Amino acid sequence: MIVDFPHKAPANCFYEYEEFKHNVVRIWLCNTHQFDYNLGARTKTVWGFYHSKRKKYYAPINTKTVGKEVDIKSTRNYTAMQLKQSPLDQFFV
């Protein structure tokens, strides 16, 4: 478990941590609901990655590829991927 991970899992979800590479942990967001499309197997998505030596978080490109470093304060409890907003999007917020 990552001691300084600041997010609380959304309702009906939990986080799962697994060693991805040496000093890199893959963080999964797992859903507790069962779905028919996958015969009731657990549904999960990669939240992001954590480098334990550097104490840095990284957005995922996919489940097997570490992306760019992110500031943990700019992440959400669903994902470490950053929102891409246009100037027009910022006008409506």
N, CA, C and O atoms as a DFTB+ gen file, in Angstrom:
372 C
 N C O
     1  1       0.842      -1.182       0.000
     2  2       0.000       0.000       0.000
     3  2       0.888       1.246       0.000
     4  3       1.977       1.264       0.573
     5  1       0.389       2.266      -0.652
     6  2       1.118       3.523      -0.728
     7  2       0.652       4.386       0.434
     8  3      -0.527       4.727       0.531
     9  1       1.573       4.734       1.305
    10  2       1.226       5.422       2.540
    11  2       0.648       6.810       2.287
    12  3      -0.319       7.196       2.944
    13  1       1.209       7.559       1.361
    14  2       0.767       8.934       1.164
    15  2      -0.258       9.101       0.038
    16  3      -0.438      10.213      -0.457
    17  1      -0.931       8.028      -0.377
    18  2      -1.935       8.125      -1.436
    19  2      -3.144       8.880      -0.891
    20  3      -3.797       8.397       0.034
    21  1      -3.460      10.066      -1.446
    22  2      -4.441      10.952      -0.828
    23  2      -5.905      10.673      -1.180
    24  3      -6.804      11.184      -0.513
    25  1      -6.151       9.882      -2.206
    26  2      -7.524       9.707      -2.669
    27  2      -8.275       8.627      -1.901
    28  3      -7.699       7.638      -1.449
    29  1      -9.561       8.848      -1.771
    30  2     -10.462       7.852      -1.212
    31  2     -11.222       7.257      -2.391
    32  3     -11.678       7.990      -3.269
    33  1     -11.361       5.949      -2.417
    34  2     -12.027       5.293      -3.538
    35  2     -13.482       5.747      -3.650
    36  3     -14.143       5.965      -2.635
    37  1     -13.985       5.891      -4.886
    38  2     -15.393       6.252      -5.074
    39  2     -16.317       5.167      -4.506
    40  3     -15.858       4.081      -4.151
    41  1     -17.598       5.461      -4.424
    42  2     -18.573       4.500      -3.904
    43  2     -18.531       3.207      -4.723
    44  3     -18.432       3.235      -5.949
    45  1     -18.606       2.090      -4.028
    46  2     -18.612       0.746      -4.635
    47  2     -17.310       0.413      -5.359
    48  3     -17.305      -0.426      -6.261
    49  1     -16.223       1.047      -4.984
    50  2     -14.923       0.796      -5.596
    51  2     -13.856       0.687      -4.508
    52  3     -14.075       1.074      -3.360
    53  1     -12.699       0.154      -4.894
    54  2     -11.549       0.109      -4.004
    55  2     -10.287       0.121      -4.855
    56  3     -10.327      -0.186      -6.046
    57  1      -9.175       0.476      -4.238
    58  2      -7.888       0.506      -4.932
    59  2      -7.138      -0.792      -4.682
    60  3      -7.215      -1.379      -3.603
    61  1      -6.418      -1.222      -5.698
    62  2      -5.585      -2.420      -5.598
    63  2      -4.201      -2.027      -6.099
    64  3      -4.074      -1.352      -7.121
    65  1      -3.183      -2.442      -5.390
    66  2      -1.806      -2.079      -5.729
    67  2      -1.037      -3.340      -6.105
    68  3      -1.142      -4.365      -5.432
    69  1      -0.261      -3.255      -7.188
    70  2       0.570      -4.400      -7.563
    71  2       1.912      -3.906      -8.090
    72  3       2.007      -2.835      -8.690
    73  1       2.932      -4.699      -7.856
    74  2       4.252      -4.331      -8.359
    75  2       4.245      -4.486      -9.866
    76  3       3.927      -5.551     -10.395
    77  1       4.596      -3.417     -10.545
    78  2       4.601      -3.393     -12.002
    79  2       6.010      -3.650     -12.532
    80  3       6.224      -4.530     -13.367
    81  1       6.938      -2.889     -12.046
    82  2       8.364      -3.041     -12.346
    83  2       9.108      -2.742     -11.056
    84  3       8.497      -2.377     -10.052
    85  1      10.413      -2.895     -11.081
    86  2      11.213      -2.588      -9.898
    87  2      10.964      -1.137      -9.497
    88  3      11.186      -0.228     -10.298
    89  1      10.511      -0.913      -8.280
    90  2      10.221       0.411      -7.703
    91  2       8.999       1.106      -8.310
    92  3       8.753       2.271      -7.999
    93  1       8.235       0.437      -9.156
    94  2       7.042       1.039      -9.750
    95  2       5.822       0.198      -9.376
    96  3       5.794      -1.016      -9.577
    97  1       4.816       0.880      -8.828
    98  2       3.571       0.233      -8.419
    99  2       2.468       0.667      -9.375
   100  3       2.323       1.851      -9.680
   101  1       1.690      -0.309      -9.843
   102  2       0.524       0.009     -10.667
   103  2      -0.680       0.075      -9.737
   104  3      -0.895      -0.822      -8.922
   105  1      -1.462       1.140      -9.864
   106  2      -2.627       1.344      -9.010
   107  2      -3.880       1.098      -9.845
   108  3      -4.112       1.767     -10.851
   109  1      -4.681       0.128      -9.411
   110  2      -5.924      -0.214     -10.090
   111  2      -7.104       0.360      -9.312
   112  3      -7.077       0.402      -8.082
   113  1      -8.122       0.795     -10.016
   114  2      -9.402       1.153      -9.422
   115  2     -10.353       0.021      -9.773
   116  3     -10.661      -0.198     -10.945
   117  1     -10.818      -0.700      -8.758
   118  2     -11.651      -1.882      -8.958
   119  2     -13.087      -1.597      -8.551
   120  3     -13.337      -0.962      -7.526
   121  1     -14.020      -2.065      -9.351
   122  2     -15.440      -1.887      -9.095
   123  2     -15.975      -3.159      -8.435
   124  3     -15.612      -4.264      -8.837
   125  1     -16.829      -3.010      -7.433
   126  2     -17.361      -4.179      -6.723
   127  2     -18.622      -4.744      -7.365
   128  3     -19.051      -5.843      -7.016
   129  1     -19.221      -4.004      -8.301
   130  2     -20.432      -4.499      -8.974
   131  2     -20.088      -5.613      -9.951
   132  3     -18.993      -5.648     -10.512
   133  1     -21.032      -6.518     -10.145
   134  2     -20.864      -7.564     -11.146
   135  2     -21.628      -7.156     -12.397
   136  3     -22.727      -6.608     -12.317
   137  1     -21.030      -7.430     -13.555
   138  2     -21.633      -7.070     -14.825
   139  2     -21.803      -8.316     -15.678
   140  3     -20.997      -9.243     -15.596
   141  1     -22.842      -8.341     -16.492
   142  2     -23.129      -9.494     -17.340
   143  2     -22.126      -9.656     -18.476
   144  3     -21.825     -10.777     -18.886
   145  1     -21.605      -8.532     -18.989
   146  2     -20.741      -8.619     -20.166
   147  2     -19.434      -9.358     -19.905
   148  3     -18.802      -9.835     -20.847
   149  1     -19.022      -9.463     -18.658
   150  2     -17.778     -10.178     -18.366
   151  2     -18.016     -11.363     -17.430
   152  3     -17.105     -11.798     -16.725
   153  1     -19.241     -11.879     -17.431
   154  2     -19.619     -13.063     -16.654
   155  2     -19.390     -12.889     -15.158
   156  3     -19.070     -13.855     -14.465
   157  1     -19.547     -11.683     -14.662
   158  2     -19.444     -11.428     -13.233
   159  2     -18.037     -11.264     -12.703
   160  3     -17.851     -11.120     -11.495
   161  1     -17.032     -11.282     -13.581
   162  2     -15.653     -11.092     -13.129
   163  2     -15.472      -9.652     -12.652
   164  3     -16.218      -8.762     -13.059
   165  1     -14.495      -9.431     -11.804
   166  2     -14.226      -8.093     -11.291
   167  2     -13.805      -7.159     -12.425
   168  3     -13.000      -7.526     -13.280
   169  1     -14.353      -5.966     -12.418
   170  2     -14.036      -4.954     -13.417
   171  2     -13.064      -3.961     -12.799
   172  3     -13.287      -3.459     -11.697
   173  1     -11.982      -3.685     -13.524
   174  2     -11.005      -2.743     -12.992
   175  2     -10.374      -1.951     -14.121
   176  3     -10.348      -2.371     -15.278
   177  1      -9.864      -0.783     -13.735
   178  2      -9.178       0.097     -14.671
   179  2      -7.915       0.612     -13.989
   180  3      -7.865       0.730     -12.764
   181  1      -6.916       0.911     -14.775
   182  2      -5.684       1.404     -14.174
   183  2      -5.869       2.876     -13.791
   184  3      -6.250       3.700     -14.622
   185  1      -5.596       3.189     -12.527
   186  2      -5.670       4.577     -12.056
   187  2      -4.417       5.320     -12.487
   188  3      -4.492       6.438     -12.997
   189  1      -3.275       4.701     -12.283
   190  2      -1.998       5.322     -12.607
   191  2      -0.854       4.504     -12.040
   192  3      -1.032       3.343     -11.670
   193  1       0.316       5.111     -11.973
   194  2       1.526       4.443     -11.497
   195  2       2.206       5.296     -10.438
   196  3       2.050       6.517     -10.409
   197  1       2.957       4.641      -9.577
   198  2       3.684       5.333      -8.515
   199  2       5.105       4.785      -8.469
   200  3       5.304       3.573      -8.384
   201  1       6.088       5.672      -8.524
   202  2       7.502       5.271      -8.407
   203  2       7.898       5.453      -6.950
   204  3       7.956       6.578      -6.453
   205  1       8.169       4.353      -6.267
   206  2       8.389       4.401      -4.817
   207  2       9.709       5.059      -4.415
   208  3       9.780       5.657      -3.341
   209  1      10.735       4.970      -5.221
   210  2      12.009       5.629      -4.883
   211  2      11.914       7.138      -5.060
   212  3      12.369       7.905      -4.212
   213  1      11.318       7.553      -6.172
   214  2      11.199       8.985      -6.462
   215  2      10.011       9.629      -5.757
   216  3       9.934      10.853      -5.647
   217  1       9.077       8.791      -5.276
   218  2       7.843       9.268      -4.637
   219  2       7.066      10.184      -5.580
   220  3       6.618      11.264      -5.192
   221  1       6.914       9.733      -6.825
   222  2       6.225      10.496      -7.866
   223  2       5.119       9.635      -8.466
   224  3       5.220       8.410      -8.521
   225  1       4.044      10.318      -8.921
   226  2       2.922       9.654      -9.574
   227  2       2.979       9.911     -11.075
   228  3       3.461      10.952     -11.522
   229  1       2.479       8.944     -11.846
   230  2       2.502       9.028     -13.303
   231  2       1.141       8.637     -13.855
   232  3       0.503       7.704     -13.369
   233  1       0.709       9.361     -14.873
   234  2      -0.541       9.033     -15.555
   235  2      -0.317       7.795     -16.418
   236  3       0.794       7.570     -16.898
   237  1      -1.348       7.000     -16.617
   238  2      -1.194       5.841     -17.496
   239  2      -1.432       6.213     -18.957
   240  3      -2.255       7.076     -19.261
   241  1      -0.712       5.562     -19.847
   242  2      -1.040       5.621     -21.275
   243  2      -1.997       4.472     -21.564
   244  3      -3.001       4.636     -22.257
   245  1      -1.665       3.315     -21.023
   246  2      -2.548       2.159     -21.004
   247  2      -2.129       1.305     -19.809
   248  3      -1.332       1.761     -18.989
   249  1      -2.636       0.097     -19.688
   250  2      -2.341      -0.706     -18.496
   251  2      -0.885      -1.138     -18.397
   252  3      -0.427      -1.525     -17.322
   253  1      -0.153      -1.076     -19.504
   254  2       1.233      -1.546     -19.499
   255  2       2.260      -0.455     -19.766
   256  3       3.453      -0.742     -19.867
   257  1       1.814       0.796     -19.883
   258  2       2.725       1.875     -20.239
   259  2       2.573       3.050     -19.283
   260  3       1.480       3.586     -19.101
   261  1       3.691       3.439     -18.677
   262  2       3.717       4.595     -17.779
   263  2       3.810       5.855     -18.611
   264  3       4.622       5.943     -19.532
   265  1       2.970       6.836     -18.285
   266  2       2.953       8.102     -19.012
   267  2       3.771       9.175     -18.317
   268  3       4.779       8.891     -17.671
   269  1       3.323      10.401     -18.460
   270  2       4.041      11.553     -17.909
   271  2       3.803      11.695     -16.413
   272  3       2.779      11.265     -15.881
   273  1       4.769      12.307     -15.756
   274  2       4.651      12.605     -14.332
   275  2       3.522      13.611     -14.127
   276  3       3.348      14.543     -14.912
   277  1       2.750      13.399     -13.040
   278  2       1.645      14.309     -12.721
   279  2       1.768      14.769     -11.276
   280  3       2.338      14.080     -10.430
   281  1       1.225      15.940     -11.019
   282  2       1.131      16.439      -9.655
   283  2      -0.077      15.755      -9.019
   284  3      -1.178      15.836      -9.564
   285  1       0.098      15.094      -7.897
   286  2      -0.981      14.348      -7.264
   287  2      -2.166      15.250      -6.942
   288  3      -3.299      14.773      -6.886
   289  1      -1.931      16.528      -6.731
   290  2      -3.024      17.460      -6.424
   291  2      -3.919      17.726      -7.631
   292  3      -5.058      18.167      -7.473
   293  1      -3.416      17.462      -8.828
   294  2      -4.221      17.682     -10.028
   295  2      -4.890      16.402     -10.532
   296  3      -5.476      16.394     -11.614
   297  1      -4.805      15.330      -9.758
   298  2      -5.453      14.070     -10.134
   299  2      -6.797      13.947      -9.428
   300  3      -7.094      14.684      -8.487
   301  1      -7.592      13.012      -9.895
   302  2      -8.900      12.748      -9.296
   303  2      -8.928      11.324      -8.757
   304  3      -8.027      10.533      -9.037
   305  1      -9.937      11.003      -8.001
   306  2      -9.980       9.661      -7.426
   307  2     -10.286       8.595      -8.472
   308  3     -10.106       7.410      -8.194
   309  1     -10.737       8.970      -9.657
   310  2     -11.005       8.005     -10.715
   311  2      -9.792       7.720     -11.596
   312  3      -9.663       6.619     -12.131
   313  1      -8.902       8.702     -11.752
   314  2      -7.764       8.516     -12.657
   315  2      -6.685       9.574     -12.415
   316  3      -6.950      10.650     -11.879
   317  1      -5.464       9.235     -12.826
   318  2      -4.365      10.198     -12.777
   319  2      -4.222      10.934     -14.102
   320  3      -3.416      11.858     -14.213
   321  1      -5.000      10.530     -15.112
   322  2      -4.933      11.206     -16.403
   323  2      -5.422      12.642     -16.254
   324  3      -6.373      12.923     -15.525
   325  1      -4.763      13.524     -16.949
   326  2      -5.075      14.948     -16.862
   327  2      -6.176      15.312     -17.856
   328  3      -6.234      14.782     -18.965
   329  1      -7.042      16.221     -17.435
   330  2      -8.084      16.712     -18.328
   331  2      -7.469      17.679     -19.327
   332  3      -6.662      18.532     -18.959
   333  1      -7.850      17.545     -20.580
   334  2      -7.398      18.483     -21.605
   335  2      -8.529      19.462     -21.834
   336  3      -9.578      19.103     -22.369
   337  1      -8.314      20.685     -21.431
   338  2      -9.342      21.697     -21.559
   339  2      -8.903      22.771     -22.535
   340  3      -7.757      23.222     -22.525
   341  1      -9.827      23.161     -23.364
   342  2      -9.564      24.267     -24.280
   343  2      -9.881      25.571     -23.546
   344  3     -10.522      25.536     -22.497
   345  1      -9.456      26.691     -24.062
   346  2      -9.812      27.967     -23.428
   347  2     -11.325      28.161     -23.334
   348  3     -11.811      28.800     -22.401
   349  1     -12.065      27.619     -24.286
   350  2     -13.514      27.723     -24.254
   351  2     -14.095      26.929     -23.074
   352  3     -15.045      27.378     -22.432
   353  1     -13.524      25.747     -22.791
   354  2     -13.970      24.953     -21.638
   355  2     -13.783      25.723     -20.339
   356  3     -14.642      25.662     -19.459
   357  1     -12.683      26.441     -20.203
   358  2     -12.407      27.179     -18.988
   359  2     -13.393      28.341     -18.794
   360  3     -13.648      28.774     -17.670
   361  1     -13.939      28.833     -19.912
   362  2     -14.920      29.917     -19.828
   363  2     -16.197      29.452     -19.143
   364  3     -16.829      30.233     -18.430
   365  1     -16.594      28.188     -19.343
   366  2     -17.838      27.670     -18.786
   367  2     -17.710      27.163     -17.361
   368  3     -18.722      26.846     -16.737
   369  1     -16.509      27.076     -16.831
   370  2     -16.323      26.568     -15.463
   371  2     -16.509      27.644     -14.441
   372  3     -16.388      27.386     -13.243
